[in-house]
C-alpha cells in the first residue's frame, strides 16, 4: 500500500513538473523566403501541427511558442500549392525556405458497393509514377500525382483480392468502388477462371521461373493492369541481370524540384553503390585471372610464336588500359573531393550569409523600429504643440471676448445698481410707511370699534337682566356683539405681533392664571378639568404681550374643542418650563383631535378647521406669527378623536433677545421719513 502511495505521489510530481514545463514559452522570430530568398507574403505556418501563425508581409514576425515545440519537428503551410523545402532554427530565429509543390494531393476513398470503407488495404496506382499506399481507418488515402495529371479510369488502380469496378467523383474527392474477387483455386499463380494472381510475381527471382509460370497463360485474357504489372516485373528481372544499368539510378533522382537533403543522400547512396560495384568487378576480375592462370599453367608450347607475341601484346595493352583506368580513378576521386570541398564551402558560405542576413535583418528591424519611434514621437510632439498653440489662441480670443463682455456688463450692472439702490430705498420706505400705516389703522380701527361693541354688550346685559334672561332677540344681539369683539381682539393681536414692544420680565404663573380667569365662566359651565404644571419661580425676559397671545389662543382652542367630546369629562393641561435658555410651552386637550386633511391648512389665515367652531380662523395663524417673531418653533401632536397637544419652543437667551431688540430698532429707523 505504501509503495502504491509513493508511486502515485511520484507520478503526480512528474505530472505537475510536466505541466509547468509545458506552460513555459519562448519568443522567437519567424521569417519565410522563397527559393530566390525573397520574403514570402500572405502566408501562415503551423509548427508541429499546432495552430496556424499568420506571418507579416515581407518582414519578420515575433511569436510566442511553447519551449517543448523547439526546435520544430514539422512545419505546414496554409497555402496548399506551396510546401516547405527546408528550415533552420538558430539563436531564437526560425528561417523557412518554401517552394511551389511539383505535385497535387488527391483524396481517394475506397468503398465497397454497399458504401462500406476498406481499411488497411494496399492500393497500387499506375500513372506517370507508380505509387503504393495503404488506406487508413476510414478507408481513405492521399494520392500524390503530377500537377497536370488526371484520374480518369478505374484501370489506373489495383487492389489485391479485389476488383476495381468504378471511379467516381464526390464533394470531398474521388471514390473507388471495389468488389471482392472469387478465386476457387490456384496453381502456380494461374487461376482456372483465366485471371492471374499478381501477388505471386514478387516471389519470382529468375527469368526461368517467370517463363515457366507464364508460358501457359493467355495474355489476351488478362486486364490492362495485370499485363502492366507483368511487364514491370519482367523489366525488373532484366535489370537485375544487368546491374551496370543501375549506376545512374540514384543520380537520376536529383532534380530542380528535389530537396537538398535528399540530393546529398542520393549522392551517398550512389557512392556506396559504386563501391559495391567495384568490389564485384574486382572479384569477377580475379576469378577470370585465375582461369587464365590455370590455362597458362597448362603450358604455352601449343602456341605458335605469332600467338605468343599477340598474347604478350594483349597483356601489355591490358596493363596500359589498367594504368589509364587507375589514372582516371584517382582523377575522379580528386575531382570528387574538390567538388565536396566546394559544396562544404558553399554550405558554410550560405550559412554564414544566412547568419549575416539574420543579424542584418535584426539590426535593420531595430533601426527601423527606432526610426519609427522617433518619427512617432516627433509627430506626436508637433501635434500636441500645434494643438496647444491653437487651443491657446482660441482661449486668448475667448478670454478677450469675455473680458470685453464683462466690462460692458459691469458698466451696465453698475449703472443699474445705482438706479436700483435709489429705487429699492424709495420702494422700501414706501412699503415701511404703508406697513406702519396699515398697522396703525388696524390697531386704531380695532380699538375704536371695540368701544361701541362693548357698549352694545353692556346694554344687552342690562336688558337681559331686566327681562330675567328671557329675551331671545337681546341674547342674539349680545352673542353677535361678543363674537364681533373677539374678532376685533384678534385683529389687535395681529397688530401687536407685527410691532412687538415692552421687552420686560415675564411672570408666567400669573399670566396663565389670568388667562384661565378670562375663561372661568366657560370652564364652570362645561365642568372642564384644568391642570397647570409650572414652577412658580419661573420668570424670564421677553415680550409679555406675544407670550400672552400664544397662551391665550392655545388655551382658548383647547377649552373649546375639549367640550366637543361626549362620554368623558373635558380636560386641558398647560405645562411651562425653562431649560437651557429655552422656554417650553405645552397645551393639551382630550378633544376631537385633528385629521390629516385639516392639519395641512392649520396655520392658514381665516381657516376654520371644524364645523362646530365659533372662531374666525385667526387664532392659530396669530400663534404661528408670534412664535416666528420670537424666533421659536411650534409642533402639533394629535390623534383624531382622542387628543391634541401643541408644543412651543422659544429661545430666551440674551443673544436672541438682543437680536430682537436690534430688529425692532431697525424697523423704527426704516419707518422714519427720508
KOLZAMAR-277948 format. One record per residue (C-alpha): x, y, z. Coordinates in steps of 0.2 Angstrom, whole numbers, plus 5000, padded with zeros to 4 digits. Example, Ala and Ser with C-alpha at 12.3 -4.5 7.8 and 13.67 -1.06 7.14 Angstrom:
REM KOLZAMAR-277948
506249785039 506849955036 
END
This chain:
REM KOLZAMAR-277948
500050005000 501450125005 502350084989 500750124978 500550294988 502350334984 502150294966 500650394965 501450544973 502950524961 501850524946 500850674952 502550774954 503050714937 501450774930 501550944939 503350974933 502750924915 501351044916 502451184922 503751154909 502351144896 501751314901 503451394898 503551484881 504951574871 504851724860 505551684843 505751774826 505051694811 505551734793 505051644777 505851654760 505651584743 507051494733 507651654727 507751724745 506351844743 505251874758 503651774757 501951864759 500151814763 500751664772 500351564788 501351424796 500951284808 502351224820 502251044825 500351034819 499951174830 498851324826 499251424811 500351584814 500051724801 501651804795 501951984792 502152034774 503952044769 504652064786 504951964802 503651904814 503851884833 502851744841 502751654857 502851464856 503051334869 504851284873 504351104871 504051144852 505851204849 506751154838 505251124826 504950944821 503750984807 503151144798 501551154787 500951304776 499251374775 499351384756 499151204748 500051254732 501651284742 502751164753 504251184765 505951144757 506951174772 507051264788 508451324801 508151364819 509651454827 509851594841 507951614843 507651644824 506651524813 507151534794 506051444782 506351414763 504751374754 504451324736 502951284724 502351104725 502850994710 501350884713 499550894719 498650784733 497050694728 495950624742 495350454737 494150344747 494050154744 492250084747 491349934743 489649934733 488649954749 489750104754 490750014767 492550084768 494049974766 495350004780 497149944779 497149884761 498649914749 498250014734 499350024719 499250174707 499850164689 500250334682 501650434677 502450374693 501850214701 501350234719 500950104733 499850164748 498850094762 497150154767 496850224784 495550184797 494250274787 494750184771 495550344763 497250384756 498050554750 498750514732 500150624726 500150654707 500950774695 500050944693 499550914675 499050734679 497250674680 496250524687 495250464673 494950274674 494750134687 496050044677 497350154685 497150064701 497449884708 497049814724 497549634729 496049524732 494849654725 494149704708 494049894705 492349924696 492150114696 493050284699 491850424704 491950604710 491250664726 491250834735 492750784745 493750704731 493750534722 492850374727 493550204721 492150064721 492849884723 492149714725 492949554731 493749434718 493149254718 494649134717 494048944719 495848884716 497648924710 499148834703 500748914700 499949084700 498649044687 496849044691 495648924682 494549074678 495849144667 496349284679 498149304685 498749324703 499949474703 500549444721 501549284715 502649394704 503549464719 504249294724 505049264706 506949284707 507449224689 506849234671 506749044670 505349034683 504549184676 504449104659 503848934666 502449024675 501849124660 502049004646 500348934648 499549094652 498549184638 499049364639 497449424629 496349364643 497149474656 496649654660 497749804657 498349824675 498849644676 499849654660 500649814665 501149734681 501949584672 502949694661 503649794676 504149634684 504949574668 505949734667 506449724685 507249544682 508149614666 508849754677 509449634690 510449534676 511249704670 511749794686 512849914677 511250004670 510850054688 512450154690 511450314687 509850264697 510250374712 510950524702 509450524691 508350564707 509250734709 508250874700 507751054702 506251004712 507150884725 507650934742 509550974746 509450844760 508850704748 510150754735 511550734747 510850564752 510650514734 512450554731 512950454746 511950304740 512750324723 514450324731 514050164741 513350084726 514850114715 515950054729 515049894730 515149884711 516949904711 517149764724 516049654712 517149694697 518749664707 518049494712 517449444695 519149514688 520149404700 519149254696 519449274677 521349304681 521349134690 520549054675 521849124663 523249074675 522648894675 522648894657 524448974656 525048844669 524548704657 525948774645 526148884630 527048754620 525548734609 525548914604 526448974589 527749114590 526449234582 525149184595 526349214610 526849384603 525049434601 524649374618 526149474625 525549624616 523749604623 524449584640 525449744638 523849834631 522949764646 524249844658 524150004649 522250004650 522349964669 523550104671 522450234662 520950174672 521950194688 522450374682 520550414678 520050334695 521250444705 520750594694 518950564698 519250544716 520250704716 518850794707 517550724719 518550784734 518750964726 516850964722 516450904740 517651044747 516751174736 515051104742 515551124760 516251294757 514651344748 513651274763 514751364775 514551524765 512751504764 512651484782 513751624786 512751734774 511151674782 511851724799 512451894792 510751914784 509851874801 510951994810 510752124797 508952094797 508852114816 509852274815 508852344801 507252304811 507952384826 508452534817 506852544808 505852524824 506952654832 506652774817 504852744818 504852784837 505752944834 504652994819 503052954830 503753044845 504153194834 502453194825 501653174842 502653314849 502253434835 500453384835 500253424854 501253584852 500153634837 498553584847 499153684862 499553834851 497853834843 497053804860 498053954867 497554064853 495754014854 495754034873 496554204871 495254264859 493854194870 494654274886 494754444876 492954424870 492354384888 493354524895 492554654884 490854574888 491254584906 491754764905 490154814896 489154704908 490054784923 489654954917 487854914914 487754824931 488554974940 487355094931 485854984936 486454964954 486555154956 484755164950 484255014959 484855074976 483855234974 482355134968 482555004982 482755134995 481255234989 480155074987 480755015004 480255175013 478555175004 478254995010 478855035028 477655185028 476255085021 476554945033 476655065048 475055155042 474154985040 474654935057 474155095064 472555085055 472254905061 472654955079 471555115079 470155035070 470054885081 470254995096 468955125091 467754985085 467854895102 467155045111 465355045103 465454855104 465754855122 464354975125 463154865115 463754715125 463454815141 461654875136 461254695131 461754635148 460654765156 459154725145 459354535149 459554575167 457854675167 457054535157 457754405168 458654325153 457154285143 457354405129 457954295114 458254445102 459354535115 460354375118 460754355100 461254535099 462354505114 463154355106 463454445090 464254585099 465354465109 465954375093 466254545085 467354595100 468354435098 468754475080 469254645085 470454575098 471254465086 471554605074 472354705088 473454555092 474054545074 474554725075 475454695091 476354545084 477054645069 477654785081 478154705097 478654815111 478854825130 480354705132 480254665150 480154525163 478854395160 477954325176 477254165168 476254085183 475254255185 474954265166 474254085165 473154115180 472554275172 472054195155 471154055164 470154185174 469654255157 468854085153 468254045170 466354055165 466653935151 467653815162 466253815176 464853795163 465653645155 466453575170 468253575162 469653505171 471153625170 472853565175 474353695176 476053625178 477453765180 478653825193 478053975202 479854045202 479954045183 480254215175 481254275161 481454425149 480454435133 478954515126 477554485138 476154535125 476754405112 476954265126 475154305132 474454305114 475254125111 474554055128 472854145126 472454075109 473153895113 472153885129 470553965120 470653825107 470953685120 469453735130 468353745115 468753585107 468853485123 466953525126 466553435109 466853265115 465453155123 465653025136 467153095145 467553245156 468353395146 470153415151 471553535147 473353535153 474553685152 476453655155 477853785156 479653765160 481353855156 482853745151 484553795144 483953965139 482353905131 480553925136 479553765133 477653785132 476353635130 474453645129 473553485129 471653445127 470753275126 469553345112 469153285095 470953295088 471453355071 471353245055 472753245042 471753355029 471453495042 473253485049 473953535032 472953705032 473153735051 474153885051 473253975036 472354145040 470454135041 470453945040 469153865051 469553685054 467953615062 466153635058 465653675076 467053805078 466453985083 468054065079 468654165064 470154075058 471454195065 471954105082 473253985076 473854105062 474254235076 475154105086 476254055072 476654235068 477054265086 478254115088 479154165072 479354345078 480154265094 481254155083 480454005090 479553845083 477953765086 477453575084 475753485085 475453305090 473753245088 472653085086 470953115078 469553085091 470753065105 471953215109 472953365103 474553435110 475353605104 477253615109 478153785108 479953815110 480553995112 482454055114 482554175129 484454195130 485254365129 485954355112 484154315104 483354455114 484754575109 484454525091 482554555093 482954725100 484054775086 482754715074 481454825082 482654975082 483054945063 481154945059 480955105069 482355185059 481755125042 480055195047 480755375049 480355485034 481855505022 
END
